[in-house]
Amino acid sequence: MAADMFAKVMENQLLQTAKLMEEQLDAELDKLDQMDEDEMERLKEKRLEALKKAQQQKQEWISKGHGEYREISSEREFFTEVKESKNVICHFYKDSTFRCKILDKHLAVLAKKHFETKFLKLNVEKAPFLCERLRIKVIPTLALVKDGKTRDYIVGFTDLGNTDEFTTETLEWRLGCADIITYSGNLMEPPFQSQKKYGSHFTKVEKKSIRGKKYDSDSDDDD
């Protein structure tokens, strides 16, 4: 009996939602019907202008190396890359750490999707000074840099469901939480396969200059 009542309530809620969406669509259609030719033309021009600006922005990002997951070879190159882009994700890796290869796969996919952010990787053996400054002790570590400042770290896979089998969507969600990419999903709903099992732990740091001396990092994970 209780199940029947629950099903009825859910059915009514779905009907109400569908009705509301239909009313909103009708209102939009009515608004378009009431527009004269001049108004329609202005609307088209605005949309074309917005599309043109978006294309120009995308081309600017591409010219700065966005749109692909790239390896850089030195600390000097890192500072140059960070300086010219607002949002930068850098994967500090080692060839001998198999989890780095797991991250590589996901980052390559996201780099092609999120042109607004630059995706880089740097071998820690080529960046001892930088790793010391950032206190990078666990590999892999993602440094999330915004406006030349370290905004956040993703250390190991703890934030990604604490499993090697995390999805690209899970990493995308975590990067969205740090506001380093433009995330279109719901940040309040982590896409873990089993959220109760894995939980959602974060490693946060204060905003500090990349050349600063004080950095915090979670070193509880294993390589």
Backbone bond lengths (Angstrom), bond angles and torsions (degrees), N, CA, C in turn:
res aa  C-N    CA-C-N  psi(-1)  N-CA   C-N-CA  omega(-1)  CA-C   N-CA-C  phi
1 M - - - 1.469 - - 1.526 110.98 -
2 A 1.353 115.67 -47.37 1.461 120.50 179.29 1.520 110.38 -62.53
3 A 1.346 116.77 -37.46 1.461 120.83 179.72 1.518 110.64 -64.64
4 D 1.356 116.69 -39.14 1.458 120.63 178.68 1.523 111.10 -64.45
5 M 1.332 115.76 -40.12 1.464 119.70 179.25 1.531 110.77 -65.68
6 F 1.329 115.04 -42.02 1.471 119.44 179.60 1.528 110.44 -62.66
7 A 1.346 116.63 -43.17 1.452 121.04 179.21 1.527 111.11 -62.02
8 K 1.358 115.46 -37.95 1.459 120.02 179.51 1.525 110.99 -66.42
9 V 1.327 115.87 -42.14 1.471 120.45 178.55 1.528 110.42 -61.79
10 M 1.345 116.56 -45.81 1.459 120.96 179.49 1.528 110.67 -61.60
11 E 1.338 116.49 -39.94 1.460 120.47 179.48 1.523 110.79 -63.19
12 N 1.339 116.13 -41.94 1.464 120.54 179.50 1.529 111.19 -65.16
13 Q 1.345 116.25 -39.71 1.467 120.21 179.47 1.525 111.03 -64.52
14 L 1.344 115.81 -40.97 1.462 119.76 178.67 1.521 111.05 -65.26
15 L 1.329 116.42 -40.41 1.457 119.96 178.55 1.520 111.79 -64.13
16 Q 1.359 115.72 -40.77 1.457 120.15 178.40 1.526 111.51 -64.41
17 T 1.341 115.79 -41.00 1.456 119.91 178.98 1.525 111.05 -64.67
18 A 1.326 116.30 -44.12 1.460 120.92 178.74 1.530 110.99 -62.16
19 K 1.326 115.96 -40.21 1.458 120.42 179.53 1.524 111.01 -64.83
20 L 1.340 116.50 -41.32 1.459 121.04 179.53 1.531 110.73 -63.84
21 M 1.330 116.62 -43.12 1.468 120.67 178.81 1.523 110.67 -64.07
22 E 1.309 116.60 -38.45 1.464 120.91 179.13 1.526 110.62 -65.79
23 E 1.339 116.60 -40.54 1.460 120.72 178.89 1.535 110.87 -65.36
24 Q 1.360 116.46 -39.95 1.461 119.41 179.09 1.526 111.08 -65.58
25 L 1.337 116.09 -39.38 1.461 120.27 178.41 1.526 110.87 -65.73
26 D 1.336 116.20 -42.68 1.465 120.29 178.23 1.525 110.86 -60.52
27 A 1.336 115.83 -40.12 1.465 120.42 -179.54 1.530 110.68 -63.99
28 E 1.332 116.69 -40.65 1.459 120.62 178.38 1.524 111.01 -65.72
29 L 1.317 115.95 -41.76 1.466 120.03 179.38 1.528 111.26 -65.02
30 D 1.350 116.13 -40.72 1.459 120.42 177.55 1.530 110.84 -62.10
31 K 1.336 114.95 -39.25 1.462 120.00 -179.93 1.524 110.54 -63.91
32 L 1.334 116.05 -40.73 1.460 119.98 178.15 1.522 111.45 -67.50
33 D 1.352 116.37 -38.74 1.467 120.37 179.93 1.517 111.95 -63.38
34 Q 1.340 116.46 -32.06 1.458 121.26 -176.46 1.527 113.03 -82.64
35 M 1.328 117.16 -10.38 1.463 120.57 179.79 1.532 109.79 -74.17
36 D 1.321 115.53 140.12 1.456 118.63 173.40 1.525 108.81 -86.23
37 E 1.328 116.96 178.86 1.465 120.99 -175.08 1.530 112.04 -63.43
38 D 1.331 116.62 -37.77 1.468 120.05 -179.82 1.528 111.09 -64.36
39 E 1.334 115.53 -42.81 1.468 119.66 179.07 1.525 111.20 -64.70
40 M 1.328 116.64 -40.64 1.457 120.82 177.90 1.524 110.68 -63.22
41 E 1.323 116.21 -39.85 1.463 120.74 -179.60 1.528 110.65 -66.11
42 R 1.343 116.24 -41.47 1.466 120.07 178.40 1.531 110.80 -64.04
43 L 1.337 115.90 -38.77 1.453 120.40 178.69 1.528 110.71 -63.79
44 K 1.328 116.25 -42.73 1.457 120.34 177.79 1.527 111.42 -62.60
45 E 1.339 115.60 -41.44 1.460 120.04 -179.63 1.531 111.33 -63.58
46 K 1.330 116.00 -40.17 1.464 119.86 178.79 1.522 111.04 -63.75
47 R 1.321 115.86 -42.25 1.464 119.73 -179.50 1.522 110.99 -67.53
48 L 1.317 117.11 -39.78 1.460 120.87 178.06 1.523 111.21 -65.45
49 E 1.331 116.53 -38.96 1.459 121.30 178.59 1.527 110.93 -65.60
50 A 1.346 115.68 -41.23 1.468 119.94 178.15 1.522 110.40 -64.52
51 L 1.332 116.47 -40.24 1.472 120.84 178.45 1.518 110.79 -65.42
52 K 1.330 116.96 -40.35 1.463 121.75 178.79 1.522 111.13 -62.85
53 K 1.340 116.39 -43.72 1.460 120.41 179.19 1.522 111.15 -64.24
54 A 1.338 116.10 -39.64 1.461 120.35 179.08 1.520 110.79 -63.24
55 Q 1.334 116.84 -40.46 1.463 121.12 178.76 1.524 111.32 -66.68
56 Q 1.330 116.14 -40.00 1.465 120.30 177.92 1.521 111.27 -64.05
57 Q 1.342 115.79 -41.37 1.455 119.99 178.55 1.522 110.76 -63.68
58 K 1.334 116.07 -41.56 1.465 120.66 179.55 1.525 111.03 -62.70
59 Q 1.331 116.91 -42.19 1.458 120.69 178.88 1.525 111.61 -64.77
60 E 1.335 115.72 -35.78 1.472 119.69 177.34 1.515 110.28 -65.32
61 W 1.325 116.54 -42.89 1.462 120.07 177.84 1.526 111.16 -62.20
62 I 1.337 116.00 -43.59 1.465 120.12 -179.76 1.523 110.61 -60.58
63 S 1.328 116.89 -39.23 1.473 121.22 -179.93 1.527 111.91 -64.10
64 K 1.360 116.05 -21.67 1.468 120.68 179.19 1.525 112.30 -97.84
65 G 1.325 116.52 7.64 1.458 119.80 176.38 1.509 115.11 94.84
66 H 1.320 117.65 10.13 1.463 121.00 175.69 1.526 109.13 -76.25
67 G 1.333 115.79 162.91 1.451 120.42 175.78 1.513 114.61 93.32
68 E 1.310 117.10 -4.00 1.459 121.63 176.63 1.528 109.75 -146.76
69 Y 1.310 114.96 154.66 1.461 122.00 179.56 1.524 107.34 -92.94
70 R 1.344 116.96 111.08 1.458 121.45 -170.71 1.529 112.03 -117.43
71 E 1.324 114.74 149.75 1.457 120.15 174.27 1.524 109.15 -98.13
72 I 1.327 115.73 134.56 1.460 121.26 172.82 1.525 107.95 -109.44
73 S 1.312 116.61 160.65 1.465 119.16 -167.41 1.521 115.37 -116.53
74 S 1.335 117.23 -0.82 1.469 117.65 -176.98 1.519 111.36 -154.65
75 E 1.331 115.24 163.77 1.463 121.10 176.18 1.524 111.00 -66.02
76 R 1.324 116.68 -37.92 1.466 120.51 179.44 1.521 110.53 -61.80
77 E 1.321 116.01 -41.02 1.452 120.53 178.18 1.529 110.79 -64.38
78 F 1.324 116.29 -37.57 1.465 120.81 178.12 1.530 110.25 -59.01
79 F 1.324 117.56 -48.57 1.465 120.47 -178.24 1.525 111.25 -63.79
80 T 1.333 116.88 -36.68 1.462 120.32 178.22 1.529 111.13 -65.58
81 E 1.322 116.26 -44.73 1.466 121.02 -179.53 1.525 111.31 -64.22
82 V 1.306 117.01 -42.07 1.465 122.12 -179.08 1.526 110.73 -66.13
83 K 1.320 115.99 -36.48 1.461 120.66 -176.48 1.527 112.09 -66.93
84 E 1.333 117.90 -34.56 1.463 120.11 -172.60 1.526 114.31 -91.93
85 S 1.339 118.48 -5.86 1.465 120.49 -179.10 1.523 110.87 -128.83
86 K 1.326 115.49 142.61 1.463 121.02 -177.80 1.527 111.96 -69.59
87 N 1.345 116.57 -43.62 1.467 121.72 -177.10 1.524 110.00 -118.60
88 V 1.336 116.14 122.42 1.462 121.17 -178.91 1.521 109.82 -134.94
89 I 1.333 115.25 133.61 1.464 121.72 172.87 1.520 106.92 -115.82
90 C 1.322 116.94 122.90 1.460 120.26 179.77 1.529 110.05 -121.16
91 H 1.320 115.10 124.62 1.463 123.22 179.15 1.529 108.43 -92.77
92 F 1.316 116.26 112.66 1.467 121.43 174.74 1.528 107.47 -88.94
93 Y 1.326 115.96 118.10 1.462 119.97 -169.74 1.525 112.47 -133.51
94 K 1.331 114.10 169.35 1.462 123.04 171.00 1.529 107.59 -133.63
95 D 1.312 116.43 142.18 1.463 120.32 -179.75 1.520 112.16 -61.58
96 S 1.323 116.29 -29.61 1.463 120.27 -175.03 1.526 113.60 -83.44
97 T 1.331 117.80 -4.77 1.467 121.43 -177.66 1.529 109.82 -100.58
98 F 1.336 116.47 111.02 1.466 120.00 -172.82 1.522 112.34 -66.10
99 R 1.339 118.25 -26.83 1.468 119.90 -179.87 1.534 111.41 -67.53
100 C 1.303 116.56 -22.88 1.466 119.56 176.32 1.523 110.12 -64.27
101 K 1.315 116.55 -37.06 1.469 120.77 179.15 1.528 110.64 -68.01
102 I 1.331 116.63 -32.37 1.465 120.12 175.79 1.525 109.82 -64.30
103 L 1.326 116.16 -44.94 1.466 120.19 178.56 1.518 111.34 -64.15
104 D 1.336 116.68 -39.36 1.460 120.84 179.86 1.527 111.01 -52.84
105 K 1.323 115.60 -45.45 1.459 121.26 -177.57 1.528 111.36 -59.52
106 H 1.323 116.97 -46.48 1.466 121.14 -177.75 1.537 111.62 -71.54
107 L 1.320 116.45 -40.28 1.467 120.26 -178.42 1.526 111.64 -66.17
108 A 1.330 116.53 -34.77 1.468 120.19 178.40 1.529 110.58 -63.04
109 V 1.322 116.68 -37.65 1.468 121.27 178.63 1.528 110.51 -69.01
110 L 1.324 116.70 -46.28 1.465 120.88 -175.83 1.528 112.05 -69.31
111 A 1.330 117.40 -31.28 1.469 120.43 179.89 1.522 110.96 -61.70
112 K 1.325 116.81 -35.66 1.461 121.06 -179.80 1.522 112.46 -77.55
113 K 1.312 115.81 -17.86 1.471 120.60 -179.26 1.515 112.07 -93.72
114 H 1.326 117.09 -36.81 1.473 121.63 -173.92 1.530 110.19 -110.29
115 F 1.329 114.74 82.98 1.462 120.04 179.70 1.522 112.14 -66.64
116 E 1.317 117.54 -19.24 1.458 120.82 -177.76 1.523 112.85 -70.69
117 T 1.325 116.49 -10.25 1.463 121.61 -175.72 1.523 110.51 -127.55
118 K 1.321 116.34 141.27 1.465 121.91 177.14 1.525 108.97 -91.47
119 F 1.331 116.77 130.96 1.462 123.01 -178.80 1.527 109.55 -112.58
120 L 1.338 115.86 119.83 1.459 121.68 -177.01 1.518 111.20 -128.90
121 K 1.340 115.47 163.73 1.457 121.21 170.81 1.524 108.06 -137.94
122 L 1.338 115.79 146.83 1.461 121.31 -177.89 1.521 109.43 -143.72
123 N 1.304 116.04 126.40 1.463 122.00 178.35 1.530 109.06 -69.02
124 V 1.321 116.86 125.43 1.466 120.48 -176.37 1.527 112.18 -62.15
125 E 1.320 117.21 -25.73 1.460 120.00 179.92 1.523 112.03 -69.83
126 K 1.330 116.49 -17.43 1.460 121.24 177.91 1.519 112.07 -98.82
127 A 1.331 116.68 1.90 1.466 119.86 -175.79 1.526 111.79 -139.36
128 P 1.324 118.83 55.43 1.477 120.30 -177.91 1.528 113.25 -64.14
129 F 1.345 116.78 -39.30 1.464 120.41 179.56 1.519 110.82 -63.84
130 L 1.321 115.66 -47.28 1.461 120.96 -178.15 1.520 111.42 -64.54
131 C 1.321 116.80 -41.92 1.470 120.30 179.71 1.527 110.91 -64.93
132 E 1.327 116.28 -35.20 1.469 119.67 177.46 1.519 110.44 -67.49
133 R 1.337 116.59 -43.35 1.462 121.00 179.88 1.526 111.40 -63.18
134 L 1.335 116.29 -39.30 1.458 120.75 -178.42 1.524 112.58 -88.63
135 R 1.327 115.18 -2.33 1.471 121.89 -178.03 1.528 111.53 52.98
136 I 1.288 115.72 46.47 1.453 121.57 177.95 1.525 108.54 -82.53
137 K 1.317 116.09 110.61 1.459 121.96 -176.44 1.525 112.36 -117.42
138 V 1.327 116.32 -20.27 1.461 121.37 -177.79 1.531 108.88 -112.19
139 I 1.313 115.20 133.52 1.453 121.21 178.17 1.528 108.60 -116.79
140 P 1.327 118.36 130.18 1.467 127.58 3.26 1.520 113.11 -82.44
141 T 1.331 115.34 153.78 1.457 122.59 171.56 1.523 108.55 -133.60
142 L 1.318 115.95 134.14 1.459 121.26 172.38 1.520 108.56 -102.12
143 A 1.315 116.64 124.30 1.465 121.50 173.48 1.522 107.45 -97.46
144 L 1.324 117.10 124.69 1.459 122.61 -178.18 1.526 107.88 -105.00
145 V 1.313 116.04 110.00 1.462 122.17 -171.12 1.522 110.31 -112.55
146 K 1.319 115.83 124.71 1.468 121.52 -179.07 1.520 109.02 -126.46
147 D 1.322 116.47 124.65 1.469 121.60 -178.78 1.527 111.53 54.51
148 G 1.331 116.73 39.38 1.456 120.83 176.77 1.508 114.94 78.12
149 K 1.336 117.64 6.80 1.459 120.85 -179.17 1.518 110.26 -122.57
150 T 1.324 116.49 142.45 1.453 120.27 176.99 1.516 109.04 -70.98
151 R 1.323 116.18 114.57 1.457 121.34 -176.33 1.529 110.79 -89.61
152 D 1.318 116.31 -34.25 1.457 119.86 -172.19 1.516 108.49 -166.86
153 Y 1.322 116.38 163.76 1.460 122.76 171.75 1.528 109.19 -126.57
154 I 1.310 116.25 146.42 1.462 121.54 165.54 1.517 105.48 -113.72
155 V 1.323 115.75 108.65 1.467 121.95 -173.51 1.518 109.51 -104.53
156 G 1.329 116.54 117.93 1.454 119.04 -176.57 1.521 110.35 62.54
157 F 1.333 116.34 -149.34 1.462 121.06 -177.03 1.533 112.36 -115.31
158 T 1.327 117.48 13.44 1.464 120.61 -177.93 1.526 111.94 -56.89
159 D 1.335 116.59 -43.89 1.464 120.99 -178.26 1.519 112.99 -75.79
160 L 1.319 116.87 -6.48 1.458 121.22 -173.54 1.520 112.25 -109.11
161 G 1.333 115.81 24.01 1.453 121.17 179.51 1.516 112.56 99.02
162 N 1.351 116.55 1.72 1.465 121.22 176.85 1.533 111.57 59.06
163 T 1.331 115.48 41.29 1.458 121.19 -179.09 1.518 109.88 -149.05
164 D 1.334 116.95 148.42 1.464 120.98 175.28 1.521 111.63 -72.79
165 E 1.326 116.89 -13.71 1.466 121.72 -175.06 1.526 112.64 -95.46
166 F 1.330 118.08 19.92 1.462 119.26 179.86 1.533 109.92 -63.87
167 T 1.329 115.64 155.06 1.458 121.25 -177.75 1.531 111.04 -93.16
168 T 1.321 115.03 164.26 1.462 120.00 175.28 1.522 110.00 -61.08
169 E 1.336 116.08 -35.41 1.470 120.76 179.22 1.520 111.49 -63.66
170 T 1.334 116.95 -33.85 1.458 120.23 178.66 1.524 110.69 -67.14
171 L 1.325 116.86 -44.27 1.464 120.29 177.33 1.525 110.23 -64.26
172 E 1.316 116.78 -40.49 1.462 120.86 178.76 1.526 110.38 -60.64
173 W 1.332 116.20 -43.32 1.476 120.74 177.69 1.527 111.07 -60.60
174 R 1.336 116.68 -44.58 1.468 120.33 -178.43 1.524 111.15 -63.88
175 L 1.327 117.09 -40.17 1.459 121.15 176.92 1.522 110.59 -66.62
176 G 1.325 116.15 -34.75 1.459 120.32 176.14 1.517 111.97 -64.36
177 C 1.331 116.55 -36.63 1.468 120.91 177.51 1.523 111.26 -61.37
178 A 1.326 116.46 -31.01 1.460 120.89 179.71 1.528 111.97 -86.63
179 D 1.327 117.12 -1.10 1.459 122.81 179.89 1.532 111.40 58.76
180 I 1.325 116.04 33.58 1.467 120.61 178.92 1.530 110.39 -97.99
181 I 1.334 116.34 -15.17 1.465 123.01 171.77 1.525 107.98 -131.37
182 T 1.319 116.44 166.09 1.461 121.37 174.95 1.524 107.96 -89.30
183 Y 1.322 116.08 109.14 1.464 121.70 -174.72 1.521 109.50 -101.89
184 S 1.334 116.66 127.80 1.462 120.94 -175.77 1.521 113.51 -95.56
185 G 1.337 117.22 -7.80 1.457 120.00 -178.62 1.519 112.61 -88.56
186 N 1.325 115.38 -166.64 1.461 122.37 179.94 1.531 109.13 -95.72
187 L 1.328 117.02 111.76 1.461 120.92 -178.09 1.526 112.57 -66.61
188 M 1.328 116.22 -18.21 1.458 119.93 -179.79 1.532 112.34 -81.16
189 E 1.325 116.75 -5.39 1.462 120.72 -178.42 1.534 110.42 -124.90
190 P 1.332 117.60 87.10 1.467 120.45 178.07 1.530 110.77 -60.09
191 P 1.326 118.01 134.08 1.466 120.17 -176.46 1.526 113.36 -82.57
192 F 1.332 117.19 40.37 1.461 120.00 176.13 1.524 109.38 -70.20
193 Q 1.297 117.09 148.04 1.462 120.36 176.89 1.525 110.48 -65.74
194 S 1.322 116.81 -33.17 1.461 120.95 177.64 1.521 107.86 -143.43
195 Q 1.321 116.26 90.02 1.462 120.53 -175.45 1.530 111.71 -63.61
196 K 1.342 116.79 -34.39 1.467 119.72 179.99 1.518 111.15 -65.32
197 K 1.334 115.32 -34.44 1.457 119.50 -178.07 1.519 111.60 -74.36
198 Y 1.342 115.19 -44.63 1.446 118.65 -171.45 1.524 114.40 -92.92
199 G 1.335 117.01 -29.10 1.456 119.47 -178.30 1.519 110.18 72.65
200 S 1.334 116.99 -167.01 1.463 120.61 -179.32 1.522 109.97 -148.73
201 H 1.320 116.14 85.78 1.456 122.86 179.05 1.517 109.17 -92.46
202 F 1.311 117.35 143.09 1.455 120.51 178.60 1.519 110.37 -125.84
203 T 1.329 114.62 151.40 1.455 121.74 172.17 1.515 107.00 -113.67
204 K 1.315 118.01 105.77 1.453 122.31 -176.30 1.524 110.50 -107.67
205 V 1.336 116.46 149.91 1.452 121.31 174.26 1.511 108.24 -133.60
206 E 1.313 115.99 158.14 1.440 120.26 175.89 1.525 109.01 -75.32
207 K 1.337 116.29 159.12 1.455 120.17 176.83 1.522 108.44 -70.91
208 K 1.327 116.26 122.69 1.462 121.07 178.65 1.512 108.92 -139.14
209 S 1.296 116.53 150.84 1.451 120.42 176.72 1.511 109.52 -60.42
210 I 1.320 116.78 145.56 1.447 121.39 -179.58 1.519 110.69 -64.16
211 R 1.325 116.48 -20.72 1.460 120.54 178.22 1.533 112.34 -96.94
212 G 1.311 116.48 7.46 1.458 120.12 179.35 1.515 111.78 -71.08
213 K 1.313 116.98 175.30 1.456 121.65 -175.39 1.515 113.41 -109.11
214 K 1.333 117.30 -14.83 1.464 119.54 -175.80 1.521 110.49 -110.90
215 Y 1.320 115.28 116.62 1.454 121.18 178.08 1.507 109.09 -138.50
216 D 1.320 115.51 149.38 1.448 120.82 178.73 1.517 109.01 -115.74
217 S 1.313 116.74 142.21 1.454 121.31 179.42 1.500 108.97 -148.00
218 D 1.312 115.90 143.73 1.458 121.93 178.08 1.504 108.86 -85.83
219 S 1.325 117.78 116.68 1.466 121.24 -177.08 1.516 111.38 -110.71
220 D 1.344 116.33 23.88 1.465 119.51 -177.95 1.516 111.91 -83.91
221 D 1.362 118.17 -16.32 1.440 120.84 -178.38 1.522 110.61 -78.76
222 D 1.330 115.19 160.20 1.454 119.74 175.32 1.510 109.23 -94.63
223 D 1.306 117.05 154.96 1.459 121.41 176.17 1.520 108.90 -66.55
